[in-house]
Amino acid sequence: MEGSPDINTVLTNSLSPDATLRNAAEQQLIQAAETNFSQYLVTLVTELANESAEGHIRAAAGLALKNAFTAREFSRQAALQAKWLNQIDQESKTRVKALTLETLSSANAQAGQATAQVIASIATIELPRNQWPDLMTSLVRNVSDGTPHQKQASLTAIGFICESQDQDLRNSLVTHSNAILTAVVQGARKEETNGEVRLAAITALGDSLEFVGNNFKHEGERNYIMQVICEATQADDSRIQQGAFGCLNRIMALYYENMRFYMEKALFGLTILGMKSEDEDVAKLAVEFWSTVCEEEIAIEDDNAQVESSEQMRPFYNFSRVATNEVVPVLLTLLTKQDEDATDDEYNISRASYQCLQLYAQTVGAAIIPPVIHFVEANLRSEDWHNRDAAVSAFGAIMDGPDEKVLEPIVKSGMTPLINMMDDPSVHVKDSTAYALGRITESCSEAIDSTQHLDPLVRSLFTGLMSNPKMAASCCWALMNLAERFAGEPGAAQNPLTPHFNQSVTNLLTVTGRMDCEAAVRTAAYEVLNVFVQSSANESLTAVASLSSVIIQRLEETLPMQSQVVSVEDKITLEDMQTSLCTVLQAIIQRLDKEIAPQGDRIMQVLLQILATVGGKSSVPEAAFATISGLSNAMEEEFVKYMDAFSPFLYNALANQEEPSLCSMAIGLVSDITRSMGERSQPYCDNFMNYLLNNLRSTALANQFKPAILQCFGDIAGAIGGHFETYLSVVAQVLQQAATVSASAEGSYEMFDYVVSLREGIMDAWGGIIGAMKSSGKTQVLQPYVASIFQLLNGISTDVNRSEALMRASMGVIGDLADAYPNGELVDAFRQDWLTALIKETRVNREFSCRTIETARWAREQVKRQIGGTQNVMLQT
């Protein structure tokens, strides 16, 4: 490729907006790299260093060169790095590195920027391997003695190196912290007259802060760094100010414990001044500084609450509380800087301030209330919609933080004015009000009086939902919170929602039935309908039964739509609708329970049609399976009439290891169906067991599937009783093998959790199996496995990593074994001290639920009977 007359053409075309030209050029570059990689790199770096070439050509050469060393995929990146390490001769490597360092002095900004990227990509390979030892020295020297262009490009290179996510490189950079710091701090000083150099330096400083922890431990060095950054917040160039505040944010997150002196002397005033900057990007970063302070202080308080001694406690300086009366009023003022044309996901100064105010409330609690309430009272009736909007937003922002009992009287007095704001002339104010009501109904719902507030609140939220798509999500959120808040006790004849139930259902069906309804609004409204059904009192069951017919009909109406899908958007919209309808139908089935039986045939018919026609990689089958699970629980043994038609879909899902979530759902559904149908599920169990055992052996499925499969074995055993003997030897071998899995002391939290959940699955399986064999008079076939069960129980008794579910399941197995052998056959095993201690430990644990404690008491009684039995047969080991 070297000397090729059209190298410029190839590089130019590699940047072309014309896809044909660009793809052809990329192929030429790939081919050249494959033909002679060393020559390819030397040619590119020569063009990058060519001062007579145009800037865009040099930039293209730099980009191609960088791409020769880096890739997004880890495996591809490793392969590229190996090529540099193993396939390039030392002479070529030296030339590439020398020319890139030389090009840092180029007056062409495009070439300098590209060169900085190339240097960073090579540094990623070589610095962790202690190669290119003079790189940092060269870059520092450039910053100290070089031309402005050379300084800027060298600082940019340092920034690129420091922002790399390569862990090996990040580890190695700690050893270069002195050189990095020398360069970036020198370039960032106020004495540096070139603004571009100073900007590059402050940017690199921000990227390097994680690696200079040792320097931050030394007061003198720390003082100098902080002085340079604080001075940069006052630079004439707003870009440098932004970089400086970005540095302060990172420093607060990394070195909170060192910040007390600087907060008192400078940062407090500088950041408040920055928040008031006319440059919005500067102001946002200054606001974010206080968000960082709050996040750190929340985290420190959480950490300190969990330590065992005061020596382990992290320093905590209460920066946010001390600054409340100065910072919060500024945040409230900035809330009024809304942009009415901003998109929902646009991050501007008012949204940054809102987020900070939320964090402030969580950090300082009740101290946030006085300045916010003063602001709300002063602005709630302002003629300027910006002020009204800020007032309702501020009120909602502080709902999560102060104690609910403190907030209750404030919310009670503010609810009526707030509900009235749902009729504000400004849609922005109405939207913010709906969101504030969502936060109130979530965080302070006890303050809502069902007799005084509920009726106008429900009406206003439905009006907002039905009149403006912009408000719909917030209105739906608040309505779901209200439904959960006022659901009352299960089985009650009435609850505060009962008078509103029928009209609410009508409104939701109207919204979801509109042809012009936005997909997101429809999905949210169906979620509300789902929660209203779940929260309904018994007097509303007739309405729920009527609703079932509407939902089933709507599901049926989606079937012809499947053949009308012409785009990805159509497919997503249809699948969202079918998923939502299935979810509502599931809630109806759970609420009506056995009363759903008359609709069973129609429900299964439409769900089977959906399963037969829906495409792959869809979320709809999972929703359909969840609905079928609910129907099987409701219909119990009668569900068997659908099994011949449904079982092929269930088998396919069990075998579908390419869609783990669907496979997982199918495993759970086998448990539900077998529990529901009992012995009538026996004809299907050969297939169930085959698929479950295959999944257990699979390397494609994650370990997290195994506990559910083991639990499923127990459910199948419980359903088919003595028929499970067919599978006993295979399953027992699997359970014994699973019991050998343990986590080392150095293991990860994930491994500890997995071992606990695996043991839960083992115990659930043995519980089902022991019960099945006892009920069918086949306990003698269990005897070869009893010793291994006690061995696992003994292991659990000595392991500190245990869950309540594991202890409950273990107590169940202990009681089941004692009950299964009532004549004292296992008396020696039950007399062991560790077993008595395990039962007692579970029985007296006040943190456990009544269910677990009762299971332990029952186990104790069964063990007492065992020990008092007439026989004394030694446990066979």
Long-range contacts (C-beta under 8 A, 24 or more apart in sequence): 1-32, 1-35, 1-36, 1-39, 1-40, 1-43, 2-39, 2-42, 2-43, 2-46, 4-43, 7-43, 7-47, 8-47, 8-53, 8-57, 11-47, 11-57, 11-60, 11-61, 11-64, 12-56, 12-57, 12-60, 14-60, 14-63, 14-64, 15-56, 15-59, 15-60, 15-63, 29-64, 33-68, 37-68, 37-83, 37-87, 37-88, 38-87, 38-88, 38-89, 38-92, 39-92, 40-68, 41-65, 41-68, 41-88, 41-92, 41-96, 42-92, 42-95, 42-96, 44-68, 45-95, 45-96, 45-99, 45-100, 45-118, 46-99, 48-99, 48-100, 48-103, 48-111, 48-114, 48-115, 48-118, 49-99, 49-100, 49-102, 49-103, 49-106, 51-106, 51-108, 55-108, 55-109, 55-110, 55-111, 56-110, 58-106, 58-108, 58-110, 58-111, 58-114, 59-110, 59-111, 59-113, 59-114, 61-114, 62-111, 62-113, 62-114, 62-115, 62-117, 62-118, 63-114, 63-117, 65-96, 65-114, 65-118, 65-121, 66-114, 66-117, 66-118, 66-121, 69-118, 69-121, 69-122, 69-124, 69-125, 70-121, 70-124, 81-124, 81-125, 84-122, 84-125, 85-125, 85-129, 96-122, 97-122, 97-132, 97-135, 101-135, 101-138, 103-153, 104-142, 104-146, 104-149, 104-150, 104-153, 104-154, 104-157, 105-142, 105-146, 105-147, 105-149, 105-150, 105-153, 106-149, 106-153, 107-149, 109-149, 112-149, 112-152, 112-153, 112-156, 113-153, 113-156, 115-153, 115-157, 116-153, 116-154, 116-156, 116-157, 116-159, 116-160, 117-160, 119-157, 119-160, 119-161, 120-157, 120-160, 120-161, 120-164, 123-161, 123-169, 124-161, 124-164, 124-166, 124-169, 127-161, 127-169, 127-172, 127-173, 127-176, 128-166, 128-168, 128-169, 128-171, 128-172, 136-176, 136-179, 136-180, 136-183, 137-179, 139-179, 139-183, 140-179, 140-182, 140-183, 143-183, 143-184, 143-186, 143-187, 143-201, 144-183, 144-186, 148-194, 148-196, 148-197, 151-187, 151-194, 151-197, 151-200, 152-194, 152-196, 152-197, 152-200, 153-200, 154-183, 155-183, 155-184, 155-187, 155-197, 155-200, 155-201, 155-203, 155-204, 156-200, 156-203, 156-204, 158-183, 158-184, 158-204, 158-207, 158-208, 159-200, 159-203, 159-204, 159-206, 159-207, 159-208, 162-204, 162-207, 162-208, 162-210, 162-211, 163-207, 170-210, 170-211, 173-208, 173-211, 174-211, 174-213, 174-214, 176-211, 177-208, 177-211, 177-212, 177-213, 177-214, 177-215, 178-215, 180-204, 180-208, 180-211, 180-212, 181-208, 181-212, 181-215, 181-221, 181-225, 184-208, 185-224, 185-225, 185-228, 188-228, 188-229, 188-232, 189-228, 189-231, 190-228, 190-231, 190-232, 190-235, 195-236, 195-237, 195-240, 198-232, 198-235, 198-237, 198-240, 199-237, 199-239, 199-240, 199-243, 202-229, 202-232, 202-240, 202-243, 202-244, 202-247, 203-243, 205-229, 205-243, 205-247, 206-243, 206-246, 206-247, 206-250, 209-247, 209-250, 209-251, 209-254, 210-250, 210-254, 213-254, 213-255, 216-254, 216-255, 216-258, 222-258, 226-251, 226-262, 226-266, 230-262, 230-266, 230-267, 230-270, 233-270, 233-274, 234-270, 238-277, 238-279, 238-281, 238-282, 241-274, 241-277, 241-279, 241-282, 242-279, 242-281, 242-282, 242-285, 245-271, 245-274, 245-282, 245-285, 245-286, 245-288, 245-289, 246-285, 248-289, 249-285, 249-288, 249-289, 249-292, 252-289, 252-292, 252-293, 252-296, 253-292, 253-295, 253-296, 256-296, 256-300, 256-315, 256-317, 257-314, 257-315, 259-317, 259-319, 260-315, 260-317, 263-317, 263-319, 268-323, 268-326, 272-326, 272-327, 272-330, 275-327, 275-330, 275-331, 275-334, 276-330, 280-337, 280-348, 280-349, 283-334, 283-349, 283-352, 284-347, 284-348, 284-349, 284-352, 287-331, 287-334, 287-349, 287-352, 287-353, 287-356, 288-352, 288-356, 290-320, 290-323, 290-327, 290-331, 290-356, 290-359, 290-360, 291-352, 291-355, 291-356, 291-359, 293-319, 293-320, 293-363, 294-320, 294-356, 294-359, 294-360, 294-362, 294-363, 295-359, 297-363, 298-359, 298-362, 298-363, 320-360, 320-363, 320-364, 321-363, 321-364, 321-367, 324-360, 324-364, 324-367, 324-368, 324-371, 325-371, 327-360, 328-357, 328-360, 328-368, 328-371, 328-372, 329-371, 329-375, 331-356, 331-357, 331-360, 332-357, 332-371, 332-372, 332-375, 332-390, 332-394, 335-389, 335-390, 335-393, 335-394, 336-379, 336-384, 336-386, 336-387, 336-389, 336-390, 337-386, 338-386, 338-389, 338-390, 338-428, 340-428, 350-390, 354-393, 354-397, 357-394, 357-397, 357-398, 358-397, 358-398, 358-400, 358-401, 360-401, 361-397, 361-398, 361-399, 361-400, 361-401, 361-402, 362-400, 362-401, 363-401, 364-401, 365-401, 365-402, 365-403, 365-406, 366-402, 366-403, 366-406, 368-398, 368-401, 368-402, 369-398, 369-402, 369-406, 369-407, 369-410, 372-397, 372-398, 373-410, 376-414, 380-417, 380-421, 385-424, 385-425, 385-426, 385-428, 385-429, 388-421, 388-424, 388-426, 388-429, 389-426, 389-428, 389-429, 389-432, 392-418, 392-421, 392-429, 392-432, 392-433, 392-436, 393-432, 393-435, 393-436, 395-436, 396-432, 396-435, 396-436, 396-437, 396-438, 396-439, 396-440, 397-436, 397-439, 399-436, 399-439, 399-440, 399-442, 399-443, 399-444, 400-439, 400-442, 400-443, 404-443, 404-444, 404-446, 404-447, 407-443, 407-444, 407-447, 408-444, 408-446, 408-447, 409-447, 411-440, 411-444, 411-447, 411-448, 412-447, 412-449, 415-440, 415-447, 415-448, 415-449, 415-452, 415-453, 415-457, 416-452, 416-453, 416-456, 419-453, 419-456, 419-457, 419-460, 422-460, 422-461, 422-463, 422-464, 423-460, 427-468, 427-470, 427-471, 430-464, 430-468, 430-471, 431-468, 431-470, 431-471, 431-474, 434-461, 434-464, 434-471, 434-474, 434-475, 434-478, 435-474, 435-477, 437-461, 437-474, 437-478, 438-474, 438-477, 438-478, 438-481, 440-478, 441-477, 441-478, 441-481, 441-482, 441-485, 442-477, 442-481, 445-481, 445-482, 445-485, 448-482, 448-485, 450-486, 450-496, 454-482, 454-486, 454-496, 454-500, 455-499, 455-500, 457-482, 458-482, 458-500, 458-504, 462-504, 462-507, 465-507, 465-511, 465-521, 465-525, 466-507, 466-510, 466-511, 469-518, 469-521, 472-518, 472-520, 472-521, 472-524, 472-525, 473-520, 473-521, 473-524, 476-524, 476-525, 476-527, 476-528, 477-524, 479-504, 479-528, 479-531, 479-532, 480-527, 480-528, 480-531, 483-528, 483-531, 483-532, 483-534, 483-535, 484-531, 484-535, 486-535, 487-534, 487-535, 488-537, 491-538, 492-537, 492-538, 493-537, 493-538, 493-539, 494-537, 494-538, 494-539, 495-535, 495-537, 497-532, 497-535, 497-536, 497-537, 498-536, 498-537, 498-539, 498-540, 501-532, 501-536, 501-537, 501-540, 501-543, 502-540, 502-543, 504-532, 505-529, 505-532, 505-543, 505-547, 508-532, 509-547, 509-550, 512-580, 513-554, 519-572, 519-573, 519-576, 519-577, 522-576, 522-577, 522-580, 523-576, 523-577, 523-580, 526-580, 526-581, 526-583, 526-584, 527-580, 527-583, 529-584, 530-583, 530-584, 530-587, 531-587, 533-584, 533-587, 533-588, 533-591, 534-587, 534-590, 534-591, 536-591, 541-591, 541-592, 541-595, 544-588, 544-591, 544-592, 545-592, 545-595, 547-588, 548-585, 548-588, 548-589, 548-592, 548-596, 548-599, 549-599, 551-581, 551-584, 551-585, 551-588, 552-585, 552-599, 552-602, 552-603, 552-606, 554-581, 555-581, 555-582, 555-585, 555-606, 555-607, 555-610, 556-606, 558-610, 559-606, 559-609, 559-610, 559-613, 562-613, 562-614, 571-615, 575-614, 575-618, 575-619, 575-620, 578-610, 578-614, 578-620, 578-623, 579-619, 579-620, 579-623, 582-607, 582-620, 582-623, 582-624, 582-626, 582-627, 583-623, 583-626, 583-627, 585-627, 586-623, 586-626, 586-627, 586-629, 586-630, 589-627, 589-630, 589-631, 589-634, 590-630, 590-633, 590-634, 592-634, 593-634, 594-634, 594-635, 596-631, 596-634, 596-635, 597-634, 597-635, 597-638, 600-631, 600-635, 600-638, 600-639, 600-642, 603-627, 603-631, 604-628, 604-631, 604-642, 604-645, 604-646, 608-645, 608-646, 608-649, 611-649, 612-649, 616-659, 617-659, 621-649, 621-653, 621-662, 621-665, 622-661, 622-662, 622-665, 625-650, 625-653, 625-662, 625-665, 625-666, 625-669, 626-665, 628-669, 629-668, 629-669, 629-672, 629-673, 632-669, 632-672, 632-673, 632-676, 632-677, 633-672, 633-675, 633-676, 635-676, 636-676, 636-677, 636-678, 637-676, 637-677, 637-678, 637-680, 639-673, 639-676, 639-677, 640-677, 640-680, 640-681, 643-673, 643-677, 643-681, 643-684, 647-684, 647-687, 651-687, 651-691, 654-688, 654-691, 654-692, 654-695, 655-691, 655-694, 657-695, 657-698, 657-700, 657-701, 658-700, 660-701, 660-702, 660-705, 663-695, 663-701, 663-705, 664-705, 664-708, 667-692, 667-695, 667-705, 667-708, 667-709, 667-712, 668-708, 668-712, 670-712, 670-715, 670-716, 671-708, 671-711, 671-712, 671-715, 671-716, 674-712, 674-715, 674-716, 674-718, 674-719, 674-720, 675-715, 675-718, 675-719, 677-719, 678-719, 678-720, 679-719, 679-720, 679-721, 679-723, 681-716, 681-719, 681-720, 682-719, 682-720, 682-723, 685-716, 685-719, 685-720, 685-723, 685-727, 688-712, 688-716, 689-713, 689-716, 689-727, 693-730, 693-734, 696-734, 703-754, 703-758, 704-754, 704-757, 706-738, 706-758, 706-761, 707-757, 707-758, 707-760, 707-761, 708-761, 709-761, 710-734, 710-735, 710-738, 710-758, 710-761, 710-762, 710-764, 710-765, 711-760, 711-761, 711-764, 711-765, 713-765, 713-768, 713-769, 714-764, 714-765, 714-766, 714-767, 714-768, 714-769, 715-764, 715-768, 716-768, 717-765, 717-768, 717-769, 717-771, 717-772, 718-768, 718-771, 718-772, 720-772, 721-772, 721-775, 721-776, 722-772, 722-773, 722-775, 722-776, 722-777, 722-778, 724-769, 724-772, 724-773, 725-773, 725-776, 725-778, 725-781, 728-769, 728-773, 728-781, 728-782, 731-765, 731-769, 732-769, 732-784, 732-785, 732-788, 735-762, 735-765, 735-766, 735-785, 735-788, 736-785, 736-788, 738-762, 739-788, 739-791, 739-792, 739-795, 742-795, 743-801, 752-801, 755-801, 756-801, 756-802, 756-803, 756-806, 757-803, 759-792, 759-796, 759-806, 760-803, 760-805, 760-806, 760-809, 762-792, 763-792, 763-806, 763-809, 763-810, 763-812, 763-813, 764-809, 766-813, 766-816, 767-809, 767-812, 767-813, 767-816, 770-813, 770-816, 770-817, 770-820, 771-816, 773-820, 774-816, 774-819, 774-820, 779-820, 779-821, 782-820, 783-876, 784-876, 786-817, 786-826, 786-829, 786-875, 786-876, 787-875, 787-876, 787-877, 789-813, 789-817, 790-829, 790-835, 790-875, 793-835, 793-838, 794-832, 794-834, 794-835, 796-838, 797-834, 797-835, 797-837, 797-838, 798-834, 804-847, 804-848, 804-849, 804-852, 807-842, 807-845, 807-848, 807-852, 807-856, 808-842, 808-848, 808-851, 808-852, 808-855, 808-856, 810-838, 810-842, 811-839, 811-842, 811-852, 811-855, 811-856, 811-858, 811-859, 812-855, 812-859, 814-838, 814-839, 814-859, 814-862, 814-863, 815-855, 815-858, 815-859, 815-861, 815-862, 815-863, 816-862, 818-859, 818-862, 818-863, 818-865, 818-866, 819-862, 821-866, 822-865, 822-866, 822-869, 823-869, 823-870, 823-871, 824-866, 824-867, 824-868, 824-869, 824-870, 824-871, 824-872, 824-873, 825-869, 825-871, 825-873, 826-866, 826-873, 826-875, 827-866, 827-867, 827-869, 827-871, 827-872, 827-873, 828-872, 828-874, 828-875, 829-875, 830-863, 830-866, 830-867, 831-867, 835-863, 836-863, 839-863
